[in-house]
Amino acid sequence: MKTTRVLAASLLAVGLSFTAARSETAHSPNPPRESWSFAGIFGKFDQAQLQRGFQVYREVCSNCHSMNLVRFRNLAEAGGPGFNAGQIKALAAEYKVKELNDNGEEIERNARPADAWPSPFPNEKAAAAANGGKAPPDFSVLAKARTFERGFPLFVVDAMPFVGYSEQGVDYIHALLNGYEEPPAGKDVPDGAHYNKYMDGNLIAMAKPLSDGQVTYAKGANGEPVVPETVEQYSRDVAAFMAWAAEPHLEARKALGFRVILFLILLSGLLYYVKKRVWADVGGEVHGLQPELHKAG
């Protein structure tokens, strides 16, 4: 009974601590949990969505944000956007990169599939100078770096083996891109800042980057876009692309993880069976001696 009371008190304390921590940032609500094709232990990326997300990044986001850990050839790898080698070679040729020649002189050449995605600025200081004193974050692992706490008991549910939800960062990016609003009455927004209900403090330096109709998607057989050309859709697609950029081998990792779990389950059953067989006779002998021991006493 005492143990039960201690356990209940501990759970209550944990719940209250998360509630208190969350109350400090109550002005910034948690982003809603979205439905992603790549969520969960069996999740996979939607190839068409990744291609649309790459289009949004290329036409809009790449004007300010670098993606230094992603190379052109990565876009053709399994589990990614699914471009072929010819498309990647043609895409890379549209960009220029700088390198040193044999004489140590800086030259400019066409990019190759092995090159990293070109940064929009020559260096971090130039990026900061062009963006109000702070360089825009690199997109490579932003979907993993930007996250939030869902609090107790939701984080426990997310961690359950057959839930395996770890897309809070993607939820946050999607919500942030849709969170631009007119500030409430009495809210002071300084010059160079913008109101966003999902940003901590509700102020963000980045102006609203997306608007309806800004990016033209491929048309379907009926001549209409296959998905709506709206901020909601753009933000969803580019967030999914950023999730892939942060973890390009996600599908392979999940497939391997499932096989490992299955192997461990089978191994556990086998070990239990072997243990029962090995100790069966020993257990019988011990139990058989018990009556004699009692008689001797």
Beta strands, then each sheet from edge to edge (+ up, - down):
strand 1: 96-100
strand 2: 106-110
strand 3: 194-195
strand 4: 203-204
sheet 1: 1+ 2-
sheet 2: 3+ 4-
end
